[in-house]
Amino acid sequence: MLTRWCRAFPGLPEQVAEARHFVAALLEEWGGVDDAVLIVGELAANAVRHTLSGALGGWFLVVVAYHADHVRIEVIDQGGDQVPRMRDATSQEEGGRGLTLVAACAKDWGIKTVANGRTVWADLARECA
């Protein structure tokens, strides 16, 4: 049976911490809390910084879905001109390593275009039942 939790957050930088707390509370009995909190923090920060979610009145949605062998974390934003991409590890640009961190922690991840926005998701292997 699939269990799914979601919560909308205002598109404000201080709401990234609230998104991390939301995910930590949902996964406190599960073994992968640290990776999950890092992932949602990176994805939520990207939504606020790089999409229309960070504009006046913007929002982002965090979804946590429990599957038999993994937990999926999704951040749904309001889209924008930039397409999410991982930076080259040798890039001299400051910042831009969020998706690299997500890829390092997750067993799989990806990007989907949705109506009026985009979803960036990451799957984490379940360590505890």
N, C-alpha and C positions, 0 to 999 in steps of 0.2 A: 504494500500500500504506500502510495506517495503522499507525503505530508509537505505542505508548502506554506510558508509564512512570507508576508510582504509588508512593507511600510514605506510610505512616501515621506520625503524630507524636503524642506525648502532648499533651494540651490544656493546656499550660503556656505562659506568656508568652514564656519564653526559646526556645521551639521555633519561634516565628515566624521568628527569624533563621535557624534550621536549614532551614526551608522555603524561605526566600529563597536560601540556599546551594545547596540541592538543585536548584532551578529554574535558577539561574545556571550550575551545572555541566552540566546537560543542554543548555542553549542557548548555550554559550560560542562555538560556531561559527556561530551564527545572528545576524542583525543587530539583533534587538529585545530584547536582554537587559535593558537598563535598565527598559523598560516592563514586561516580564514579571516582573522582581523586585519592582517597585513594586506590581503587581497582586496577586501572590501574598502579599506582605506585608500589604496591606490586607485581603484576604479571610481570611487566616489569623488576623490580629489580631481581625477581627470574629467569627470562629468562637470564639476563646478568650474574648472579652469578652462576647458577646451570646447564646451558645447553651450547651446542656448539655455541649458539648465542653470548656468551661473548668471544669467541675465535677470533683471528686475522681474520678480514674480515667477521665476523659474523653479523647477523642482527636479528631483531624481527619485527613482524607486529602487529599493533593495528587495530582492527576492532570495529566499533561502529554501531550497527544495531537498528533502531527504529522499534518497533512492536506496535500494538494497545494498549497493556496494560503494556508493559515493554521496557526497553532498555537493549540490550545485549552488554557487553564489552568482547572482546576476545583478548588474546595475543597469537600469534602463534610464537613458537620458533623453533630452529633447532634441538631439541632433545638432548639426552645425556644418560648417564648411570643411572642417578638417576630418580626415579619415584616421581613426586610431592606427598607430603603427609602432612597432618596436624600433628603437634606435639601434644603430650599429654599435657594438660594444667598444669600438675604437673611436667613436664620435667624441670630439672635444667640446661639444655643446654641453652647457650645464643643464642638469635635470633631464627629463625624458627617459628615465630608466624604469618607470612604473610597470609597463607591460613586460619588461624583461624580468622583473621580480615576480610578477604574476605567473609567467611561464615557468620560472624556476620552482615555484611552490606547487603549482597545479599539475594534476596528471593529464589534464587537457584544458584548453581554453579556446575561445573564439569570439567572433563579432557577428551579429545579425542586424540587418536593417529591419526596423519595424515601422509601423505607421507613425509619422511625426517624430521619429527618433531612431535610436540605436540601442541595442543590448550588447553589453560585453559580459561574457560569462566565464566561469572557471569551475572545474570539477576537482574536488579533493577526495582522495580515497578515504573511506571510513575506517577509523582505527579501532572504534569500539561499537558494540551493538546498541 
